[in-house]
């Protein structure tokens, strides 16, 4: 399996573990507070890594770095809010609508296209996702679901910006801007609803900060090695991971179709890893914005 595909699968598994801690923490801690501690813990740790590895902050391209941070922060708030209010599997399904948005955005802004082999494999991902989703048993048709769709769109926007920035900035710097923005965005949101966590709550928050940082670093690395369409589509495997954790910890539905769908996505990911996607071309309008 090529490195980009392996990193995409690993990031999906890592983020699914983070989602378990988020779901558990949200039972006693407000979403905005979870986002704040997730962000500030990660920002502190990534800053230490930058100092240790002697990675300096760029003087060029700051507007795009700030934009990436803002998009990621808004996605985080919307996604955690969705996780807190509907079943974990359903929230994951909505979040994984992002590949559809990513395909449109990367095609327009980055001029990335699916080659013949990708087009042939894409239906397997779609069928696998449908089997995992099992729309007839989906039970979260509420306003929270709309927020989940919004989180998917914001995730696609953030992914597109990461793909663009990954060729120009160190991954530590990209992640730092995201986490620093998350800290600033969530601080006023949690101001009037802060709850002092219990010892178990502090443990959840620490785990969320550390695990999510690992996942973010792995995901950013995936975008440096592979086309955004490939990474986003392969991350459908995250639905399977989240449905599995929902079943293990909260008794949420996990049927035979879920396993079949997961197997299809895994098989398609392995086949896709053997294909070579065309190089991305950055649209001039983004280059001008970066100056």
C-alpha positions as a printed Julia matrix, in Angstrom:
291×3 Matrix{Float64}:
   0.0    0.0     0.0
   1.47   3.39   -0.92
   2.29   5.86    1.81
  -0.5    8.33    1.07
  -3.24   5.68    1.29
  -1.76   4.15    4.45
  -1.61   7.59    6.09
  -5.23   8.29    5.11
  -6.43   5.03    6.69
  -4.32   5.62    9.8
  -5.7    9.14   10.22
  -9.26   7.81    9.95
  -8.6    5.25   12.69
  -6.95   7.88   14.9
  -9.8   10.36   14.49
 -12.35   7.63   15.2
 -10.63   7.04   18.56
 -10.77  10.78   19.2
 -14.51  10.71   18.44
 -15.02   8.13   21.18
 -13.45  10.47   23.74
 -15.46  13.43   22.36
 -18.72  11.48   22.62
 -17.91  10.44   26.19
 -16.77  13.9    27.27
 -19.82  15.63   25.75
 -22.05  13.89   28.29
 -20.81  16.31   30.98
 -18.76  18.97   29.15
 -20.1   21.57   26.65
 -18.95  21.16   23.03
 -17.29  24.6    22.89
 -15.21  23.7    25.94
 -14.13  20.41   24.35
 -13.07  22.29   21.21
 -11.14  24.81   23.32
  -9.14  22.24   25.26
  -8.65  20.06   22.2
  -7.19  23.08   20.41
  -5.09  24.63   23.16
  -3.52  21.31   24.21
  -2.67  20.5    20.61
  -1.37  24.02   19.9
   0.95  23.84   22.91
   2.28  20.42   21.93
   2.81  21.33   18.27
   4.59  24.54   19.32
   6.99  22.45   21.4
   7.57  20.19   18.38
   8.28  23.22   16.2
  10.85  24.47   18.72
  12.46  21.06   19.0
  12.64  20.54   15.23
  13.62  24.21   14.67
  10.63  24.85   12.39
  10.11  28.6    12.06
   6.93  30.47   11.17
   6.65  31.6     7.57
   6.47  35.26    6.63
   4.75  34.49    3.32
   1.44  32.79    2.73
  -0.02  33.84    6.1
  -3.52  34.68    4.69
  -3.94  31.12    3.42
  -2.67  29.68    6.71
  -5.18  31.8     8.61
  -7.96  30.77    6.22
  -7.09  27.09    6.72
  -7.16  27.62   10.47
 -10.55  29.35   10.39
 -12.13  26.71    8.15
 -10.8   23.88   10.32
 -11.98  25.57   13.5
 -15.53  26.07   12.23
 -15.57  22.45   11.02
 -14.45  21.28   14.45
 -17.2   23.19   16.27
 -19.89  21.92   13.86
 -18.65  18.32   13.96
 -18.28  18.08   17.73
 -21.73  19.65   18.12
 -23.15  16.94   15.85
 -21.36  14.14   17.72
 -22.75  15.42   21.0
 -26.39  15.35   19.82
 -26.83  12.32   17.52
 -25.46   8.74   17.44
 -21.74   8.48   16.65
 -22.34   6.39   13.53
 -24.87   8.89   12.14
 -22.54  11.83   12.84
 -19.72  10.03   11.05
 -21.95   9.36    8.04
 -22.73  13.06    7.68
 -19.1   14.1     8.14
 -18.04  11.69    5.42
 -20.12  13.54    2.85
 -16.98  15.69    2.6
 -15.44  13.71   -0.32
 -18.27  14.85   -2.58
 -17.58  18.48   -1.7
 -13.82  17.89   -1.91
 -14.06  16.51   -5.44
 -15.81  19.68   -6.6
 -13.53  22.06   -4.71
 -10.26  20.37   -5.65
 -11.36  20.14   -9.27
 -12.11  23.86   -9.4
  -9.33  25.32   -7.24
  -6.51  22.78   -7.6
  -7.37  21.41  -11.06
  -7.17  17.85   -9.75
  -9.06  15.24  -11.71
  -9.91  11.58  -11.3
  -8.12   9.37  -13.78
  -9.67   6.35  -15.46
  -8.71   3.87  -12.73
 -10.06   6.15  -10.0
 -13.36   6.51  -11.86
 -13.64   2.72  -12.08
 -12.98   2.23   -8.35
 -15.11   5.13   -7.12
 -18.41   3.13   -7.33
 -17.01   0.58   -4.88
 -16.49   3.33   -2.31
 -20.0    4.62   -2.93
 -21.59   1.16   -2.56
 -19.52   0.46    0.54
 -20.57   3.78    2.07
 -24.25   3.11    1.28
 -24.04  -0.29    2.97
 -22.42   1.3     6.01
 -24.97   4.09    6.09
 -28.02   1.82    5.75
 -30.27   4.87    5.15
 -33.44   2.97    6.07
 -32.22   2.71    9.67
 -30.83   6.25    9.85
 -32.73   8.01   12.62
 -31.14  11.44   12.96
 -33.17  13.55   10.53
 -33.04  16.67   12.73
 -31.52  20.14   12.7
 -28.4   18.52   14.13
 -28.07  16.59   10.88
 -27.97  19.88    8.95
 -25.08  21.0    11.15
 -23.41  17.69   10.3
 -23.74  18.41    6.57
 -22.26  21.86    7.17
 -19.33  20.23    8.96
 -18.72  18.04    5.89
 -18.58  21.08    3.61
 -16.21  22.9     5.97
 -14.04  19.78    6.19
 -13.77  19.69    2.38
 -12.81  23.37    2.33
 -10.15  22.75    4.97
  -8.83  19.7     3.11
  -8.49  21.7    -0.09
  -6.51  24.39    1.72
  -4.28  21.76    3.37
  -3.5   20.18    0.0
  -2.51  23.58   -1.36
  -0.47  24.59    1.71
   1.28  21.22    2.03
   3.53  22.03   -0.93
   4.56  25.38    0.58
   4.69  25.04    4.37
   5.86  22.55    6.99
   3.06  20.35    8.3
   3.75  21.53   11.87
   3.05  25.13   10.9
  -0.17  24.2     9.06
  -1.45  22.28   12.07
  -0.42  25.05   14.49
  -2.49  27.65   12.67
  -5.48  25.3    12.74
  -5.22  24.64   16.46
  -4.46  28.26   17.37
  -7.53  29.35   15.4
  -9.61  26.71   17.16
  -8.52  28.1    20.51
  -9.49  31.66   19.57
 -12.83  30.66   18.01
 -13.96  28.45   20.9
 -12.87  30.74   23.74
 -15.79  33.21   23.47
 -18.23  30.4    22.71
 -17.48  28.59   25.98
 -17.23  31.75   28.1
 -20.77  31.57   29.5
 -21.11  27.78   29.64
 -17.83  26.67   31.16
 -18.08  23.59   33.36
 -15.23  22.53   35.62
 -14.41  18.98   34.48
 -14.26  16.01   36.81
 -10.98  14.04   36.99
 -12.42  11.69   34.36
 -13.41  14.7    32.28
  -9.84  16.05   32.41
  -8.61  12.64   31.28
 -10.98  12.72   28.29
  -9.9   16.26   27.36
  -6.22  15.35   27.54
  -6.78  12.27   25.4
  -8.76  14.31   22.87
  -5.95  16.86   22.61
  -3.16  14.3    22.17
  -4.98  11.82   19.92
  -6.44  14.52   17.66
  -3.0   16.11   17.24
  -1.58  12.78   16.12
  -4.48  12.34   13.7
  -4.06  15.86   12.31
  -0.35  15.37   11.69
  -0.96  12.06    9.95
  -3.77  13.53    7.81
  -1.63  16.53    6.81
   1.13  14.12    5.79
  -1.37  12.15    3.72
  -2.2   15.28    1.71
   1.49  15.83    0.97
   1.76  12.35   -0.57
  -1.54  11.89   -2.38
  -4.25  13.62   -4.4
  -6.99  15.17   -2.24
  -9.69  13.09   -3.99
  -7.88   9.87   -3.14
  -7.33  10.81    0.51
 -10.9   12.0     1.07
 -12.51   8.98   -0.6
 -10.27   6.49    1.24
 -11.31   8.15    4.5
 -14.75   6.58    4.01
 -13.23   3.76    6.09
 -13.69   6.14    9.01
 -17.44   5.46    8.85
 -16.76   1.8     9.58
 -14.44   2.62   12.48
 -16.98   5.01   14.02
 -19.9    2.62   13.58
 -17.8   -0.1    15.2
 -16.93   2.09   18.22
 -20.58   3.16   18.49
 -21.56  -0.5    18.72
 -18.82  -1.38   21.25
 -19.35   1.53   23.66
 -22.95   2.7    23.14
 -24.71  -0.36   21.72
 -25.47   1.41   18.42
 -26.51  -0.74   15.47
 -23.82  -2.75   13.67
 -25.12  -5.29   11.16
 -23.79  -7.59    8.46
 -24.13  -4.83    5.84
 -21.76  -2.66    7.86
 -19.08  -5.33    7.68
 -19.67  -5.87    3.96
 -19.5   -2.14    3.31
 -16.29  -1.85    5.32
 -14.76  -4.76    3.4
 -15.62  -3.11    0.07
 -14.0    0.16    1.1
 -10.88  -1.59    2.42
 -10.59  -3.62   -0.79
 -11.09  -0.54   -2.96
  -8.5    1.35   -0.89
  -5.92  -1.38   -1.47
  -6.63  -1.38   -5.21
  -6.53   2.42   -5.31
  -3.17   2.48   -3.55
  -1.66   0.8    -6.59
  -2.86   3.53   -8.94
  -1.05   6.76   -9.79
  -3.11   9.94   -9.7
  -2.23  12.94  -11.86
  -0.22  15.76  -10.29
  -2.23  18.64   -8.85
  -2.11  22.04  -10.53
  -2.81  25.07   -8.41
  -5.23  27.59   -9.83
  -3.62  31.06  -10.31
  -6.28  32.74   -8.15
  -5.05  30.8    -5.11
  -1.46  31.72   -5.83
  -2.37  35.4    -5.89
  -4.22  35.02   -2.58
  -1.12  33.49   -1.02
   1.07  36.51   -1.82
